[in-house]
Amino acid sequence: GRAGFSYSKVNPDGIIVDRTETEWNCVQDNVTGLMWEVKKGGNDIVGDEGLSDADDRFSWYNNDASSNGGDAGFDNSGGEMCFGYDEENSASYCNTQSFSNRINQQALCGYADWRVPTRKELLTLIDYGQAAPMIENDYFPSGGKVVWSGTPLALESSGAWIVNFAYGNSFSIDRRNSRKVRLVRAGY
């Protein structure tokens, strides 16, 4: 229930600020110890809010054979679906791995160990007492209803798990699909 959630807002320097603060870049989950990226905007214009734009979409991609379930996924969506996309620069492609690399180069909230969360980690954000999207809007004001996890569906599968914040469930879709992503780091 609601008593099971406890969050703190974190500013760009990695300092916890008052809950009434109107500008913050990350959220510390005081229950799980995870720190979450906060999305900006949500006005249906891709990339206009910078690297953490709520309107950006990504394909699922992970070239690490030890964690991708035997299929790296789809590295290039072939279009401007995220901030900074440049078809000549693979580091700018709109996929989950490139996005986490770019956030780490920026050292969001002072940290450079951001990653795509597991399905179970994303599910800890679901608030079944909240109307869609089922996430604490005071801390996560934007970010999409359908969000990629870093969890592959199964060995040698072309699918990966997403979490649907509109209904509070998760299911798998093909990695070629473009969806939102919210990064996480270990926290404490």
MDAnalysis code that builds the backbone (N, CA, C; Angstrom):
import MDAnalysis as mda
import numpy as np

u = mda.Universe.empty(564, n_residues=188, atom_resindex=np.repeat(np.arange(188), 3), trajectory=True)
u.add_TopologyAttr("name", ["N", "CA", "C"] * 188)
u.add_TopologyAttr("resid", np.arange(1, 189))
u.add_TopologyAttr("resname", ["GLY", "ARG", "ALA", "GLY", "PHE", "SER", "TYR", "SER", "LYS", "VAL", "ASN", "PRO", "ASP", "GLY", "ILE", "ILE", "VAL", "ASP", "ARG", "THR", "GLU", "THR", "GLU", "TRP", "ASN", "CYS", "VAL", "GLN", "ASP", "ASN", "VAL", "THR", "GLY", "LEU", "MET", "TRP", "GLU", "VAL", "LYS", "LYS", "GLY", "GLY", "ASN", "ASP", "ILE", "VAL", "GLY", "ASP", "GLU", "GLY", "LEU", "SER", "ASP", "ALA", "ASP", "ASP", "ARG", "PHE", "SER", "TRP", "TYR", "ASN", "ASN", "ASP", "ALA", "SER", "SER", "ASN", "GLY", "GLY", "ASP", "ALA", "GLY", "PHE", "ASP", "ASN", "SER", "GLY", "GLY", "GLU", "MET", "CYS", "PHE", "GLY", "TYR", "ASP", "GLU", "GLU", "ASN", "SER", "ALA", "SER", "TYR", "CYS", "ASN", "THR", "GLN", "SER", "PHE", "SER", "ASN", "ARG", "ILE", "ASN", "GLN", "GLN", "ALA", "LEU", "CYS", "GLY", "TYR", "ALA", "ASP", "TRP", "ARG", "VAL", "PRO", "THR", "ARG", "LYS", "GLU", "LEU", "LEU", "THR", "LEU", "ILE", "ASP", "TYR", "GLY", "GLN", "ALA", "ALA", "PRO", "MET", "ILE", "GLU", "ASN", "ASP", "TYR", "PHE", "PRO", "SER", "GLY", "GLY", "LYS", "VAL", "VAL", "TRP", "SER", "GLY", "THR", "PRO", "LEU", "ALA", "LEU", "GLU", "SER", "SER", "GLY", "ALA", "TRP", "ILE", "VAL", "ASN", "PHE", "ALA", "TYR", "GLY", "ASN", "SER", "PHE", "SER", "ILE", "ASP", "ARG", "ARG", "ASN", "SER", "ARG", "LYS", "VAL", "ARG", "LEU", "VAL", "ARG", "ALA", "GLY", "TYR"])
u.atoms.positions = np.array([
    [0.811, -1.191, 0.000],
    [0.000, 0.000, 0.000],
    [0.850, 1.248, 0.000],
    [0.213, 2.383, 0.120],
    [0.883, 3.674, 0.047],
    [1.960, 3.832, 1.108],
    [1.784, 3.211, 2.259],
    [2.794, 3.319, 3.311],
    [4.087, 2.603, 2.927],
    [4.033, 1.767, 1.916],
    [5.212, 1.037, 1.467],
    [6.110, 1.829, 0.534],
    [5.714, 3.063, 0.199],
    [6.497, 3.903, -0.699],
    [7.111, 5.055, 0.079],
    [8.372, 5.307, -0.149],
    [9.067, 6.437, 0.458],
    [10.138, 6.904, -0.518],
    [9.975, 8.125, -1.024],
    [10.890, 8.650, -2.029],
    [11.499, 9.964, -1.565],
    [12.666, 10.278, -2.124],
    [13.319, 11.568, -1.922],
    [13.733, 12.113, -3.283],
    [13.569, 13.427, -3.447],
    [14.004, 14.091, -4.677],
    [15.493, 14.375, -4.584],
    [16.190, 14.234, -5.730],
    [17.637, 14.418, -5.791],
    [17.948, 15.437, -6.889],
    [18.766, 16.428, -6.550],
    [19.093, 17.479, -7.515],
    [20.226, 17.038, -8.450],
    [20.590, 17.860, -9.437],
    [21.632, 17.467, -10.401],
    [22.990, 17.152, -9.775],
    [23.253, 17.664, -8.574],
    [24.528, 17.404, -7.898],
    [24.491, 16.155, -7.022],
    [23.360, 15.442, -7.020],
    [23.241, 14.225, -6.223],
    [22.857, 14.470, -4.774],
    [22.345, 15.666, -4.475],
    [21.971, 16.029, -3.112],
    [20.455, 15.916, -2.948],
    [20.034, 15.273, -1.876],
    [18.604, 15.152, -1.592],
    [18.070, 16.534, -1.228],
    [16.945, 16.896, -1.850],
    [16.320, 18.196, -1.628],
    [14.926, 17.991, -1.023],
    [14.325, 19.067, -0.581],
    [13.000, 19.023, 0.037],
    [11.961, 18.487, -0.950],
    [10.969, 17.793, -0.431],
    [9.944, 17.191, -1.291],
    [9.107, 18.228, -2.020],
    [9.148, 19.489, -1.573],
    [8.403, 20.554, -2.239],
    [9.181, 21.174, -3.400],
    [10.428, 20.758, -3.577],
    [11.263, 21.276, -4.663],
    [10.581, 21.016, -6.012],
    [10.651, 21.992, -6.904],
    [9.996, 21.857, -8.205],
    [10.940, 21.415, -9.319],
    [12.237, 21.430, -9.076],
    [13.222, 20.972, -10.062],
    [14.101, 19.891, -9.431],
    [14.063, 18.684, -9.995],
    [14.907, 17.583, -9.533],
    [15.151, 16.656, -10.716],
    [16.223, 15.896, -10.678],
    [16.602, 15.055, -11.808],
    [16.543, 13.564, -11.527],
    [16.546, 13.202, -10.230],
    [16.535, 11.795, -9.850],
    [15.647, 11.620, -8.630],
    [15.260, 10.374, -8.378],
    [14.470, 10.035, -7.204],
    [15.134, 8.866, -6.492],
    [15.359, 9.039, -5.201],
    [15.901, 7.967, -4.360],
    [14.723, 7.204, -3.760],
    [14.661, 5.906, -3.993],
    [13.654, 5.059, -3.365],
    [14.217, 4.655, -2.010],
    [13.621, 5.171, -0.948],
    [14.129, 4.932, 0.403],
    [13.811, 3.540, 0.926],
    [12.981, 2.785, 0.210],
    [12.639, 1.417, 0.614],
    [13.596, 0.422, -0.038],
    [13.785, 0.539, -1.351],
    [14.621, -0.431, -2.069],
    [16.085, -0.008, -2.154],
    [16.361, 1.287, -1.962],
    [17.715, 1.794, -2.112],
    [18.076, 2.147, -3.543],
    [17.160, 1.929, -4.491],
    [17.415, 2.246, -5.888],
    [17.244, 3.746, -6.137],
    [18.024, 4.276, -7.074],
    [17.858, 5.660, -7.501],
    [17.386, 5.632, -8.950],
    [16.363, 6.441, -9.250],
    [15.715, 6.443, -10.549],
    [15.918, 7.760, -11.286],
    [16.066, 7.664, -12.585],
    [16.096, 8.830, -13.465],
    [14.693, 9.437, -13.520],
    [14.617, 10.761, -13.542],
    [13.345, 11.460, -13.701],
    [13.286, 12.020, -15.117],
    [12.183, 11.788, -15.786],
    [11.984, 12.286, -17.141],
    [11.472, 13.728, -17.103],
    [11.778, 14.471, -18.130],
    [11.365, 15.869, -18.254],
    [10.410, 16.023, -19.429],
    [9.488, 16.961, -19.314],
    [8.596, 17.295, -20.419],
    [7.369, 16.427, -20.462],
    [7.129, 15.832, -21.591],
    [5.915, 15.058, -21.792],
    [4.908, 15.824, -22.629],
    [5.434, 16.545, -23.640],
    [4.580, 17.373, -24.485],
    [4.452, 16.822, -25.905],
    [4.823, 15.574, -26.106],
    [4.766, 14.894, -27.408],
    [5.751, 15.444, -28.435],
    [6.797, 16.133, -27.980],
    [7.850, 16.605, -28.878],
    [9.145, 15.895, -28.493],
    [9.624, 15.038, -29.361],
    [10.825, 14.238, -29.101],
    [12.041, 15.140, -28.944],
    [12.787, 14.928, -27.850],
    [14.089, 15.539, -27.661],
    [14.144, 16.984, -27.225],
    [13.017, 17.670, -27.106],
    [13.069, 19.101, -26.793],
    [13.452, 19.400, -25.351],
    [13.424, 18.402, -24.476],
    [13.782, 18.592, -23.064],
    [15.176, 18.056, -22.749],
    [15.943, 17.701, -23.773],
    [17.281, 17.193, -23.548],
    [17.326, 15.681, -23.417],
    [18.397, 15.201, -22.837],
    [18.691, 13.768, -22.787],
    [17.643, 12.940, -22.046],
    [17.008, 13.487, -21.022],
    [15.996, 12.741, -20.257],
    [14.579, 13.146, -20.654],
    [14.356, 13.397, -21.932],
    [13.046, 13.803, -22.422],
    [12.036, 12.662, -22.280],
    [10.882, 12.966, -21.721],
    [9.837, 11.970, -21.501],
    [9.243, 11.444, -22.801],
    [9.423, 12.166, -23.895],
    [8.830, 11.763, -25.164],
    [9.741, 10.874, -26.008],
    [10.980, 10.701, -25.602],
    [11.919, 9.887, -26.365],
    [11.550, 8.406, -26.275],
    [11.821, 7.688, -27.369],
    [11.533, 6.255, -27.439],
    [12.787, 5.522, -27.925],
    [12.892, 4.266, -27.497],
    [14.100, 3.493, -27.756],
    [13.747, 2.052, -28.121],
    [14.574, 1.451, -28.978],
    [14.494, 0.011, -29.197],
    [15.325, -0.660, -28.106],
    [15.082, -1.945, -27.870],
    [15.828, -2.690, -26.847],
    [17.114, -3.197, -27.481],
    [18.248, -2.892, -26.834],
    [19.534, -3.349, -27.351],
    [20.505, -3.550, -26.199],
    [21.205, -4.692, -26.239],
    [22.232, -5.019, -25.255],
    [23.208, -5.973, -25.935],
    [24.414, -5.503, -26.233],
    [25.378, -6.353, -26.945],
    [26.205, -7.241, -26.019],
    [25.876, -7.258, -24.725],
    [26.589, -8.104, -23.765],
    [25.955, -9.500, -23.753],
    [26.651, -10.455, -24.347],
    [26.120, -11.818, -24.466],
    [25.833, -12.472, -23.120],
    [26.452, -12.006, -22.055],
    [26.208, -12.612, -20.737],
    [24.883, -12.169, -20.128],
    [24.241, -11.141, -20.698],
    [22.984, -10.664, -20.110],
    [21.883, -10.373, -21.121],
    [22.107, -10.669, -22.411],
    [21.083, -10.328, -23.396],
    [20.212, -11.505, -23.828],
    [20.374, -12.647, -23.219],
    [19.536, -13.791, -23.542],
    [19.814, -14.403, -24.904],
    [20.974, -14.106, -25.479],
    [21.331, -14.697, -26.762],
    [20.921, -13.882, -27.974],
    [20.345, -12.716, -27.761],
    [19.939, -11.839, -28.869],
    [20.194, -10.401, -28.440],
    [21.064, -9.707, -29.158],
    [21.418, -8.335, -28.783],
    [20.264, -7.362, -28.944],
    [19.325, -7.662, -29.818],
    [18.211, -6.751, -30.043],
    [18.449, -5.879, -31.255],
    [17.922, -4.695, -31.220],
    [17.897, -3.816, -32.389],
    [18.620, -2.527, -32.071],
    [19.771, -2.292, -32.713],
    [20.607, -1.154, -32.330],
    [20.176, 0.180, -32.934],
    [19.576, 0.193, -34.128],
    [19.252, 1.467, -34.757],
    [17.809, 1.483, -35.238],
    [17.039, 2.363, -34.654],
    [15.649, 2.519, -35.048],
    [15.525, 3.152, -36.426],
    [16.583, 3.815, -36.862],
    [16.581, 4.441, -38.164],
    [15.810, 5.744, -38.223],
    [15.563, 6.335, -37.079],
    [14.821, 7.587, -37.078],
    [15.048, 8.399, -35.835],
    [14.605, 9.637, -35.884],
    [14.779, 10.555, -34.762],
    [13.685, 10.316, -33.721],
    [13.949, 9.369, -32.836],
    [12.999, 9.047, -31.782],
    [13.521, 9.460, -30.416],
    [14.740, 10.031, -30.377],
    [15.313, 10.450, -29.113],
    [16.221, 11.654, -29.310],
    [16.498, 12.339, -28.215],
    [17.356, 13.515, -28.229],
    [18.735, 13.187, -28.799],
    [19.219, 14.004, -29.718],
    [20.577, 13.884, -30.217],
    [20.823, 12.831, -31.268],
    [19.777, 12.202, -31.799],
    [19.979, 11.145, -32.794],
    [20.723, 11.680, -34.013],
    [21.731, 10.924, -34.448],
    [22.503, 11.241, -35.645],
    [22.774, 9.924, -36.359],
    [22.224, 9.752, -37.538],
    [22.359, 8.485, -38.252],
    [23.813, 8.112, -38.546],
    [24.730, 9.076, -38.514],
    [26.151, 8.833, -38.769],
    [26.926, 8.442, -37.509],
    [26.275, 8.508, -36.343],
    [26.962, 8.264, -35.067],
    [26.219, 7.191, -34.267],
    [26.753, 5.979, -34.233],
    [26.068, 4.876, -33.549],
    [25.896, 5.121, -32.051],
    [26.727, 5.961, -31.450],
    [26.581, 6.278, -30.025],
    [25.321, 7.087, -29.747],
    [24.739, 7.669, -30.778],
    [23.530, 8.483, -30.605],
    [22.254, 7.721, -30.959],
    [22.367, 6.480, -31.381],
    [21.180, 5.723, -31.787],
    [20.187, 5.618, -30.635],
    [18.940, 5.531, -31.002],
    [17.856, 5.496, -30.017],
    [17.601, 4.055, -29.577],
    [18.542, 3.521, -28.806],
    [18.358, 2.196, -28.212],
    [18.720, 2.283, -26.733],
    [18.302, 1.303, -25.976],
    [18.464, 1.342, -24.517],
    [19.920, 1.396, -24.093],
    [20.798, 0.692, -24.772],
    [22.215, 0.680, -24.390],
    [22.882, 2.023, -24.676],
    [22.649, 2.580, -25.855],
    [23.226, 3.893, -26.177],
    [22.720, 4.954, -25.212],
    [21.435, 4.883, -24.873],
    [20.880, 5.868, -23.953],
    [21.551, 5.789, -22.586],
    [21.703, 4.589, -22.030],
    [22.350, 4.482, -20.714],
    [23.814, 4.928, -20.794],
    [24.489, 4.643, -21.900],
    [25.875, 5.119, -22.064],
    [25.935, 6.644, -22.070],
    [25.009, 7.282, -22.758],
    [24.982, 8.746, -22.829],
    [24.680, 9.362, -21.461],
    [23.755, 8.767, -20.718],
    [23.439, 9.260, -19.366],
    [24.665, 9.111, -18.465],
    [25.388, 7.998, -18.587],
    [26.587, 7.785, -17.772],
    [27.704, 8.760, -18.131],
    [27.838, 9.109, -19.388],
    [28.835, 10.113, -19.785],
    [28.497, 11.472, -19.173],
    [27.236, 11.757, -19.026],
    [26.768, 13.011, -18.426],
    [26.879, 12.990, -16.904],
    [26.954, 11.785, -16.317],
    [26.970, 11.584, -14.854],
    [25.740, 12.212, -14.206],
    [24.578, 11.719, -14.617],
    [23.306, 12.192, -14.080],
    [23.298, 12.141, -12.557],
    [22.957, 13.247, -11.934],
    [22.918, 13.383, -10.464],
    [24.244, 13.003, -9.809],
    [25.331, 13.132, -10.567],
    [26.661, 12.874, -10.034],
    [27.110, 11.429, -10.110],
    [26.358, 10.569, -10.799],
    [26.694, 9.143, -10.867],
    [26.843, 8.683, -12.313],
    [27.708, 7.707, -12.517],
    [27.957, 7.182, -13.861],
    [27.778, 5.666, -13.914],
    [26.835, 5.150, -13.110],
    [26.568, 3.711, -13.116],
    [25.091, 3.403, -13.398],
    [24.481, 4.230, -14.239],
    [23.076, 4.047, -14.619],
    [22.939, 2.876, -15.574],
    [21.792, 2.191, -15.489],
    [21.534, 1.028, -16.341],
    [20.028, 0.874, -16.543],
    [19.653, 0.032, -17.486],
    [18.248, -0.288, -17.701],
    [17.832, -1.229, -16.560],
    [16.729, -0.937, -15.870],
    [16.334, -1.758, -14.720],
    [15.819, -3.137, -15.124],
    [15.877, -4.058, -14.196],
    [15.257, -5.358, -14.418],
    [13.736, -5.193, -14.339],
    [13.051, -6.187, -14.824],
    [11.580, -6.185, -14.744],
    [11.126, -6.071, -13.292],
    [11.751, -6.820, -12.401],
    [11.362, -6.787, -10.985],
    [11.599, -5.418, -10.363],
    [12.696, -4.760, -10.736],
    [12.968, -3.423, -10.201],
    [11.898, -2.430, -10.652],
    [11.531, -2.475, -11.925],
    [10.491, -1.571, -12.418],
    [9.162, -1.814, -11.721],
    [8.852, -3.065, -11.452],
    [7.583, -3.390, -10.797],
    [7.503, -2.821, -9.379],
    [8.649, -2.512, -8.751],
    [8.602, -1.914, -7.402],
    [8.034, -0.503, -7.427],
    [7.953, 0.118, -8.605],
    [7.404, 1.467, -8.733],
    [5.885, 1.479, -8.912],
    [5.296, 0.326, -9.207],
    [3.847, 0.248, -9.435],
    [3.101, 0.527, -8.134],
    [2.176, 1.478, -8.206],
    [1.310, 1.823, -7.077],
    [-0.118, 1.485, -7.489],
    [-0.634, 0.343, -7.016],
    [-1.954, -0.121, -7.407],
    [-3.084, 0.739, -6.829],
    [-2.758, 1.648, -5.920],
    [-3.746, 2.582, -5.387],
    [-3.799, 3.873, -6.180],
    [-3.036, 3.966, -7.231],
    [-2.918, 5.171, -8.056],
    [-3.610, 4.927, -9.394],
    [-4.310, 5.931, -9.905],
    [-4.880, 5.842, -11.251],
    [-3.742, 5.861, -12.266],
    [-4.028, 5.386, -13.465],
    [-3.009, 5.340, -14.520],
    [-2.468, 6.731, -14.810],
    [-1.157, 6.867, -14.948],
    [-0.169, 5.816, -14.763],
    [0.037, 5.501, -13.275],
    [0.196, 4.242, -12.978],
    [0.280, 3.745, -11.603],
    [1.675, 3.940, -11.025],
    [2.051, 5.196, -10.872],
    [3.352, 5.564, -10.331],
    [3.167, 6.877, -9.584],
    [3.954, 7.103, -8.565],
    [3.823, 8.300, -7.732],
    [4.112, 9.559, -8.553],
    [3.052, 10.261, -8.954],
    [3.192, 11.428, -9.835],
    [3.932, 12.596, -9.198],
    [3.941, 12.697, -7.883],
    [4.665, 13.784, -7.225],
    [6.177, 13.643, -7.392],
    [6.638, 12.443, -7.634],
    [8.067, 12.192, -7.799],
    [8.432, 11.828, -9.240],
    [7.506, 11.196, -9.954],
    [7.716, 10.766, -11.341],
    [6.624, 11.384, -12.214],
    [6.727, 12.690, -12.514],
    [5.637, 13.376, -13.216],
    [5.459, 12.992, -14.686],
    [6.466, 12.487, -15.319],
    [6.410, 12.123, -16.741],
    [7.191, 10.838, -16.935],
    [6.974, 10.196, -18.058],
    [7.832, 9.054, -18.315],
    [7.227, 7.942, -19.117],
    [5.951, 7.992, -19.404],
    [5.367, 6.969, -20.244],
    [4.691, 5.859, -19.472],
    [3.745, 5.272, -20.137],
    [2.987, 4.191, -19.529],
    [3.609, 2.827, -19.785],
    [4.337, 2.690, -20.887],
    [4.962, 1.410, -21.238],
    [6.474, 1.628, -21.298],
    [7.207, 0.932, -20.427],
    [8.630, 1.187, -20.221],
    [9.434, -0.116, -20.344],
    [10.537, -0.067, -21.095],
    [11.420, -1.220, -21.244],
    [12.075, -1.594, -19.917],
    [12.225, -2.881, -19.707],
    [13.127, -3.382, -18.665],
    [14.360, -3.907, -19.385],
    [15.403, -4.217, -18.655],
    [16.598, -4.805, -19.237],
    [16.527, -6.319, -19.267],
    [15.380, -6.882, -18.913],
    [15.224, -8.333, -18.798],
    [14.784, -8.947, -20.121],
    [15.631, -9.811, -20.729],
    [15.220, -10.496, -21.948],
    [14.114, -11.504, -21.637],
    [13.274, -11.793, -22.618],
    [12.167, -12.727, -22.408],
    [12.677, -14.123, -22.072],
    [13.456, -14.683, -22.931],
    [13.977, -16.036, -22.718],
    [15.187, -16.227, -23.618],
    [15.945, -17.258, -23.344],
    [17.129, -17.553, -24.130],
    [16.784, -17.669, -25.612],
    [17.559, -16.972, -26.447],
    [17.398, -16.982, -27.906],
    [16.066, -16.399, -28.382],
    [15.424, -15.621, -27.585],
    [14.170, -14.990, -27.956],
    [14.427, -13.585, -28.483],
    [13.546, -13.085, -29.334],
    [13.672, -11.712, -29.831],
    [12.829, -10.749, -28.991],
    [12.289, -11.239, -27.873],
    [11.458, -10.401, -27.016],
    [12.175, -9.973, -25.750],
    [11.634, -8.947, -25.130],
    [12.117, -8.475, -23.828],
    [10.900, -7.995, -23.034],
    [11.061, -7.908, -21.721],
    [9.965, -7.530, -20.837],
    [9.795, -6.014, -20.759],
    [8.552, -5.592, -20.766],
    [8.210, -4.195, -20.510],
    [7.290, -4.170, -19.286],
    [7.188, -3.019, -18.661],
    [6.228, -2.817, -17.577],
    [5.247, -1.764, -18.051],
    [3.968, -2.081, -17.877],
    [2.899, -1.201, -18.314],
    [2.323, -0.484, -17.094],
    [2.652, 0.796, -16.948],
    [2.201, 1.571, -15.803],
    [0.738, 1.981, -15.914],
    [0.106, 1.764, -17.063],
    [-1.323, 2.043, -17.206],
    [-2.159, 0.978, -16.506],
    [-1.675, -0.263, -16.519],
    [-2.442, -1.368, -15.955],
    [-1.742, -2.076, -14.798],
    [-0.490, -1.734, -14.533],
    [0.229, -2.344, -13.424],
    [0.675, -3.765, -13.697],
    [0.966, -4.057, -14.956],
    [1.396, -5.413, -15.296],
    [2.658, -5.368, -16.150],
    [3.138, -6.536, -16.511],
    [4.297, -6.625, -17.393],
    [4.049, -7.728, -18.402],
    [4.647, -7.573, -19.567],
    [4.562, -8.584, -20.610],
    [5.728, -8.372, -21.565],
    [5.897, -9.285, -22.504],
    [7.033, -9.179, -23.423],
    [6.561, -8.666, -24.774],
    [7.469, -7.949, -25.433],
    [7.240, -7.504, -26.802],
    [8.549, -7.662, -27.572],
    [8.466, -7.578, -28.892],
    [9.652, -7.691, -29.726],
    [10.585, -6.511, -29.472],
    [11.869, -6.775, -29.467],
    [12.879, -5.766, -29.149],
    [12.966, -4.648, -30.179],
    [12.397, -4.841, -31.350],
    [12.389, -3.807, -32.389],
    [11.426, -2.674, -32.054],
    [10.471, -2.927, -31.193],
    [9.501, -1.899, -30.821],
    [10.192, -0.722, -30.160],
    [9.623, 0.436, -30.322],
    [10.168, 1.612, -29.646],
    [9.276, 1.936, -28.450],
    [9.918, 2.010, -27.292],
    [9.210, 2.303, -26.047],
    [10.058, 3.244, -25.206],
    [9.501, 3.695, -24.109],
    [10.206, 4.572, -23.172],
    [11.177, 3.727, -22.346],
    [12.089, 4.413, -21.674],
    [12.988, 3.739, -20.733],
    [13.254, 4.690, -19.574],
    [13.299, 4.153, -18.374],
    [13.640, 4.920, -17.176],
    [14.815, 4.197, -16.523],
    [15.962, 4.871, -16.451],
    [17.170, 4.222, -15.925],
    [17.190, 4.190, -14.402],
    [18.018, 3.289, -13.892],
    [18.152, 3.088, -12.449],
    [19.623, 2.912, -12.112],
    [19.950, 3.131, -10.862],
    [21.284, 2.808, -10.356],
    [21.099, 2.187, -8.979],
    [22.168, 1.599, -8.471],
    [22.084, 0.833, -7.232],
    [21.600, 1.653, -6.043],
    [21.834, 2.921, -6.020],
    [21.353, 3.738, -4.889],
    [22.400, 3.865, -3.816],
    [21.990, 3.628, -2.593],
    [22.843, 3.864, -1.418],
    [24.261, 3.398, -1.603],
])
